[in-house]
Amino acid sequence: MLSIKDLHSHYGLSHVIQGISLEVAAGEILGVFGRNGVGKTTLLKNIAGWVKPSSGSIELNGQAIGGIEPDAINRAGLAIVPEDRRIFPGLTVQENLELGLLGLKGAKPASKLNPVLERFPRLAERAKQSATTLSGGEQQMLSLARIMVAEPRVVLIDEPSEGLAPMIVAEIFAIVREMRDAGCAVVLVEQNIHEALAVCDRFVLIERGAVVFAGAAEDDAARAALLEKLAV
Ligand SMILES: Nc1ncnc2c1ncn2[C@@H]1O[C@H](COP(=O)(O)OP(=O)(O)OP(=O)(O)O)[C@@H](O)[C@H]1O
């Protein structure tokens, strides 16, 4: 579904992504782990089109998307939930959700929004309220719900558990699992390694902009090696 080959990316002279290759299949969650500043967020921004790659290829279902505009990548079926959640405080919960429909051709708003509002009753109850009245956990839910209305095929999620209480984190990861079970290819960047290992299928470890270790989450030896490398 998502295939990246020998991706390089710079901020000015700083060579942040140094030859990353990875694949994520439909119905699979890939965990992307690594210490602060190794390039995880920059990797997601390259895939979503927010930062242009210097070289290498990014394909979504065989279609080259590397370096094209974020809106076009979005229309090709890729959505990103960024670390800062991008909730618009001047808009209501429902209006924030409707932003997820922008650019969809022939979309019937109600038919796309209703199943998502049914899945997120707390957001449905607060549909007419300003998004600023939501708690941090509810804002993260809204950020996830907003991409779900467009039924993306590839989802990039950057540190969804950051700053949230354990109960809410469990709810967030349950939603990520549902996305996978609905057939999405999910790339999950997380610092919360233990929780993330419980949800992802495979993982890669990034150091200085390169994949230095990879494994299956159900492989005990691979998990132990990852935890040792991260010293967590
Ligand atoms: N807009 C930018 N301009 C210049 N340098 C940047 C920019 N954004 C990030 N960097 C630098 O690029 C490197 C990789 O940052 P990135 O945010 O991708 O890392 P990360 O692994 O996601 O870390 P974190 O977990 O802290 O978010 C860091 O050295 C960071 O300081």
The ligand as a MOL file (V3000), in Angstrom:
LIG
                    3D

  0  0  0     0  0            999 V3000
M  V30 BEGIN CTAB
M  V30 COUNTS 31 33 0 0 0
M  V30 BEGIN ATOM
M  V30 1 N 11.5080 22.9460 10.2680 0
M  V30 2 C 12.7420 22.5360 10.6120 0
M  V30 3 N 13.8400 23.2420 10.2200 0
M  V30 4 C 15.0810 22.8200 10.5560 0
M  V30 5 N 15.3450 21.7230 11.2860 0
M  V30 6 C 14.3040 21.0020 11.7170 0
M  V30 7 C 12.9540 21.3600 11.4110 0
M  V30 8 N 12.1250 20.4480 11.9700 0
M  V30 9 C 12.9200 19.5540 12.5960 0
M  V30 10 N 14.2170 19.8810 12.4490 0
M  V30 11 C 15.3710 19.1240 12.9520 0
M  V30 12 O 15.3990 17.8860 12.2650 0
M  V30 13 C 15.7570 16.8250 13.1490 0
M  V30 14 C 14.6800 15.7720 13.1490 0
M  V30 15 O 13.5110 16.3210 13.7470 0
M  V30 16 P 12.1440 15.4980 13.8480 0
M  V30 17 O 11.1230 16.3820 14.4790 0
M  V30 18 O 11.8230 14.8840 12.5530 0
M  V30 19 O 12.5650 14.3420 14.8730 0
M  V30 20 P 11.6770 13.3550 15.7160 0
M  V30 21 O 12.3660 12.0560 15.6870 0
M  V30 22 O 10.2730 13.4110 15.2560 0
M  V30 23 O 11.7840 13.9630 17.1660 0
M  V30 24 P 10.6390 14.2980 18.2620 0
M  V30 25 O 10.3130 12.9890 18.8820 0
M  V30 26 O 11.3540 15.2240 19.1760 0
M  V30 27 O 9.4920 14.9340 17.5320 0
M  V30 28 C 16.0020 17.4580 14.5010 0
M  V30 29 O 17.3860 17.7060 14.6400 0
M  V30 30 C 15.2280 18.7630 14.4210 0
M  V30 31 O 15.8360 19.7410 15.2360 0
M  V30 END ATOM
M  V30 BEGIN BOND
M  V30 1 1 1 2
M  V30 2 1 2 3
M  V30 3 2 2 7
M  V30 4 2 3 4
M  V30 5 1 4 5
M  V30 6 2 5 6
M  V30 7 1 6 7
M  V30 8 1 6 10
M  V30 9 1 7 8
M  V30 10 2 8 9
M  V30 11 1 9 10
M  V30 12 1 10 11
M  V30 13 1 11 12
M  V30 14 1 11 30
M  V30 15 1 12 13
M  V30 16 1 13 14
M  V30 17 1 13 28
M  V30 18 1 14 15
M  V30 19 1 15 16
M  V30 20 2 16 17
M  V30 21 1 16 18
M  V30 22 1 16 19
M  V30 23 1 19 20
M  V30 24 2 20 21
M  V30 25 1 20 22
M  V30 26 1 20 23
M  V30 27 1 23 24
M  V30 28 2 24 25
M  V30 29 1 24 26
M  V30 30 1 24 27
M  V30 31 1 28 29
M  V30 32 1 28 30
M  V30 33 1 30 31
M  V30 END BOND
M  V30 END CTAB
M  END
